[in-house]
């Protein structure tokens, strides 16, 4: 005989949930003797202070053990993982820091769960077990009634009249058992997640911290990949182009007998090779200049200011080198701001100020151009704002029509 798949799943789920509830009776009743002893001691001796202090100490010692037992019960029997709440320990243990640490651990919720809510949940669990036992007894009433003496069987069950009713009641109880056990198990799981695990605000804060760490890792990976591309272009493609330009130049210089058409073609190829080298140099510097990695932001900005075709007044005040991803974003913002001032604003001069104030790197780029730049217009300034925002920085543009244009950015630079 083949058992239907739906019935088999229902039976297995009922067995799992009933076993889960049965395993919770003793842990939920573990603290009952403690407060029962406290009540009995207070009533007998009248010394409530001693009873309360000793019971409180026992409760505080037993709560972590019972919490670990309950976490294991939920995880092993029904697959619900109750997260641990592990607040960061303070660097210096003072009364205030200890109070904050205890408040973050929320011990009163665990104590309330084990001391007050546990006995109520144990009563529900015992009720489910009683329903299961009564249902089984009713279903097999015909079998176990034959073990009784004939007189007792006829007096208690009426043999043919009451046994069918017991059997029907047992079947009904067993049919209701899966849904009853499932509902109580789900209710216990929600209570445990709310009282034994972190709160919703703490879970959101942990998720935000995880996302911040993953975003930082992603930014660092992208920056490392950018540096790798820069090294490959500088050490590979650029050197091959330089070699090509040198060979073409040598061909022009050492072969005066070349036809004029061939000399013209070689000269044009030589010129294009040098232009390609210049463009590749600009591309490499735009990706990640080598001097930025070797000597830091100050040296890289000095080279950038020297290459800019307009006078740039540069002032850099750094206490120490900041993180590589911060240096990369700062260099990119200043480079793009100077490029915009040169190409689009028709500026005659520019000023760049970079200062490190505490754990914040502040940048300001000012030019005397035409103004009218709008970061909300979908221009390149939007890309700068996104780059700064990727590090939780602040970006602001002040560019009235007629100038001047001032771009300010702040980046957190704590290592």
DRENBA-279944 format. One record per residue (C-alpha): x, y, z. Coordinates in steps of 0.25 Angstrom, whole numbers, padded with zeros to 4 digits, always signed. Layout:
# residues N
XYZ;...
***
This chain:
# residues 415
+0000+0000+0000;+0006+0013-0004;+0004+0025+0005;+0001+0038-0002;+0012+0048-0002;+0003+0059+0004;-0001+0050+0016;+0014+0046+0018;+0019+0060+0019;+0008+0064+0028;+0012+0052+0037;+0026+0055+0037;+0024+0070+0040;+0015+0066+0052;+0025+0057+0057;+0036+0068+0056;+0028+0079+0062;+0023+0070+0073;+0037+0065+0076;+0041+0080+0076;+0030+0084+0086;+0034+0072+0095;+0048+0076+0096;+0044+0089+0101;+0037+0085+0113;+0049+0083+0122;+0057+0096+0118;+0044+0104+0119;+0042+0099+0133;+0056+0099+0138;+0055+0112+0145;+0041+0109+0152;+0048+0102+0164;+0057+0115+0166;+0045+0125+0168;+0037+0114+0175;+0048+0112+0185;+0049+0127+0186;+0034+0128+0189;+0035+0117+0199;+0047+0122+0206;+0041+0136+0207;+0028+0130+0213;+0035+0122+0223;+0046+0131+0228;+0041+0145+0224;+0055+0148+0219;+0051+0153+0205;+0064+0160+0202;+0072+0147+0204;+0062+0139+0195;+0062+0149+0184;+0077+0152+0183;+0080+0137+0183;+0069+0134+0173;+0073+0146+0164;+0088+0140+0164;+0083+0127+0160;+0074+0133+0149;+0086+0141+0144;+0095+0129+0144;+0085+0120+0137;+0080+0129+0127;+0092+0128+0117;+0092+0113+0118;+0077+0112+0116;+0078+0122+0104;+0089+0113+0098;+0080+0101+0100;+0068+0108+0093;+0077+0112+0081;+0081+0098+0079;+0067+0093+0080;+0062+0103+0070;+0073+0100+0060;+0074+0085+0061;+0059+0081+0062;+0052+0092+0053;+0064+0099+0045;+0061+0112+0051;+0074+0120+0054;+0073+0130+0066;+0085+0139+0064;+0094+0142+0075;+0095+0156+0080;+0110+0160+0082;+0112+0175+0085;+0126+0180+0084;+0133+0180+0097;+0137+0194+0102;+0152+0197+0102;+0151+0202+0116;+0141+0196+0126;+0134+0208+0133;+0121+0208+0140;+0115+0215+0128;+0122+0206+0117;+0117+0194+0125;+0103+0199+0126;+0103+0202+0111;+0109+0188+0108;+0098+0181+0117;+0087+0189+0110;+0092+0185+0096;+0092+0170+0101;+0078+0172+0106;+0078+0162+0117;+0065+0165+0123;+0058+0160+0110;+0065+0146+0112;+0061+0146+0127;+0047+0150+0124;+0047+0139+0113;+0052+0128+0122;+0046+0132+0135;+0032+0137+0131;+0029+0133+0117;+0035+0119+0119;+0025+0113+0128;+0014+0118+0119;+0020+0111+0107;+0022+0099+0115;+0007+0098+0118;+0004+0099+0103;+0015+0088+0100;+0009+0079+0110;-0005+0082+0105;+0000+0077+0091;+0006+0065+0096;-0007+0062+0104;-0015+0063+0091;-0005+0054+0084;-0005+0044+0095;-0021+0044+0096;-0022+0043+0081;-0013+0031+0080;-0020+0025+0092;-0034+0027+0085;-0029+0021+0072;-0024+0009+0078;-0035+0007+0088;-0040-0006+0082;-0026-0012+0083;-0022-0008+0098;-0037-0010+0103;-0035-0025+0100;-0024-0025+0111;-0034-0021+0121;-0043-0031+0129;-0056-0034+0122;-0064-0028+0133;-0056-0015+0134;-0056-0014+0119;-0072-0015+0118;-0074-0006+0130;-0064+0005+0125;-0066+0005+0110;-0079-0002+0108;-0071-0010+0098;-0079-0008+0085;-0085+0006+0089;-0074+0015+0094;-0061+0009+0087;-0065+0015+0074;-0067+0028+0080;-0053+0028+0086;-0047+0023+0073;-0054+0035+0065;-0050+0045+0076;-0035+0040+0075;-0035+0041+0060;-0041+0055+0061;-0030+0059+0071;-0019+0053+0062;-0024+0060+0050;-0024+0073+0058;-0010+0071+0064;-0001+0075+0052;-0007+0089+0050;-0008+0091+0065;+0007+0087+0067;+0011+0095+0055;+0004+0107+0060;+0010+0107+0074;+0024+0104+0068;+0023+0116+0059;+0019+0124+0071;+0030+0120+0079;+0040+0122+0068;+0035+0137+0066;+0036+0139+0081;+0050+0133+0082;+0055+0142+0070;+0049+0154+0077;+0054+0152+0091;+0066+0143+0090;+0072+0149+0077;+0075+0163+0073;+0064+0173+0071;+0060+0178+0058;+0068+0191+0059;+0080+0183+0063;+0078+0174+0051;+0077+0185+0042;+0089+0192+0048;+0097+0179+0046;+0092+0178+0031;+0096+0192+0029;+0110+0189+0035;+0111+0177+0026;+0107+0185+0014;+0117+0196+0017;+0129+0186+0018;+0125+0179+0005;+0124+0192-0002;+0138+0196+0003;+0143+0183-0001;+0137+0185-0015;+0143+0199-0016;+0157+0194-0012;+0155+0182-0022;+0152+0192-0033;+0163+0201-0029;+0173+0189-0029;+0168+0185-0043;+0170+0199-0048;+0184+0199-0043;+0187+0186-0050;+0181+0191-0063;+0190+0203-0062;+0203+0195-0059;+0199+0186-0071;+0197+0198-0080;+0210+0205-0075;+0219+0192-0075;+0213+0185-0088;+0205+0193-0098;+0212+0207-0096;+0226+0200-0097;+0222+0194-0110;+0217+0207-0116;+0230+0214-0111;+0238+0203-0118;+0230+0205-0130;+0232+0220-0131;+0247+0218-0129;+0248+0208-0140;+0240+0217-0149;+0249+0229-0145;+0261+0221-0148;+0256+0216-0161;+0254+0231-0165;+0268+0235-0160;+0276+0223-0166;+0270+0221-0179;+0271+0234-0187;+0270+0226-0200;+0255+0223-0197;+0245+0228-0208;+0238+0240-0204;+0224+0233-0203;+0230+0222-0194;+0237+0233-0185;+0224+0241-0184;+0216+0228-0180;+0227+0225-0170;+0227+0239-0164;+0212+0239-0163;+0212+0226-0156;+0223+0231-0147;+0214+0243-0143;+0202+0235-0141;+0211+0226-0132;+0215+0238-0123;+0201+0243-0123;+0196+0229-0118;+0207+0229-0107;+0202+0243-0103;+0188+0238-0102;+0192+0225-0095;+0200+0234-0085;+0187+0242-0082;+0179+0229-0081;+0188+0223-0071;+0189+0236-0063;+0174+0236-0063;+0173+0222-0058;+0183+0222-0047;+0196+0230-0048;+0208+0222-0043;+0213+0234-0035;+0200+0234-0027;+0203+0220-0023;+0218+0222-0021;+0218+0236-0014;+0204+0239-0010;+0194+0250-0013;+0203+0262-0011;+0212+0258-0022;+0202+0253-0031;+0194+0266-0030;+0207+0274-0033;+0209+0267-0046;+0195+0269-0049;+0196+0284-0047;+0208+0285-0055;+0202+0278-0067;+0189+0286-0067;+0189+0297-0078;+0185+0308-0068;+0192+0314-0056;+0188+0305-0044;+0191+0310-0029;+0192+0297-0021;+0192+0295-0006;+0192+0282+0000;+0192+0280+0015;+0192+0265+0019;+0196+0260+0033;+0199+0246+0027;+0196+0237+0015;+0181+0234+0014;+0175+0220+0009;+0178+0217-0005;+0163+0217-0010;+0162+0231-0003;+0174+0236-0011;+0169+0231-0024;+0155+0237-0022;+0162+0251-0018;+0171+0251-0030;+0160+0247-0039;+0151+0258-0034;+0162+0269-0035;+0166+0264-0049;+0152+0265-0054;+0150+0278-0048;+0162+0284-0054;+0159+0278-0068;+0145+0284-0067;+0151+0297-0064;+0160+0296-0076;+0151+0291-0086;+0137+0296-0083;+0139+0308-0074;+0149+0316-0081;+0156+0319-0068;+0169+0327-0067;+0174+0321-0054;+0170+0311-0043;+0172+0308-0029;+0173+0295-0022;+0173+0293-0007;+0174+0280+0000;+0174+0279+0015;+0172+0267+0025;+0164+0271+0037;+0163+0260+0047;+0157+0248+0040;+0152+0256+0028;+0159+0260+0015;+0154+0273+0010;+0156+0278-0005;+0153+0291-0011;+0155+0294-0026;+0152+0308-0031;+0153+0314-0044;+0150+0328-0050;+0142+0322-0062;+0128+0325-0068;+0121+0317-0057;+0107+0312-0059;+0111+0297-0056;+0100+0289-0051;+0102+0276-0044;+0088+0272-0045;+0088+0273-0061;+0094+0259-0063;+0108+0264-0067;+0121+0259-0062;+0119+0266-0049;+0108+0255-0046;+0119+0244-0048;+0128+0252-0038;+0117+0252-0028;+0115+0237-0029;+0130+0235-0028;+0130+0243-0015;+0117+0237-0010;+0123+0223-0011;+0132+0226+0001;+0120+0233+0009;+0126+0246+0005;+0119+0260+0002;+0120+0267-0011;+0115+0281-0014;+0116+0291-0026;+0114+0306-0026;+0115+0311-0040;+0106+0324-0042;+0106+0329-0057;+0118+0338-0059;+0126+0330-0049;+0134+0327-0041;+0132+0312-0040;+0135+0305-0027;+0135+0290-0025;+0136+0285-0011;+0137+0270-0006;+0139+0263+0007;+0144+0249+0009;+0145+0241+0021;+0159+0237+0022;+0160+0229+0035;+0168+0216+0033;
***
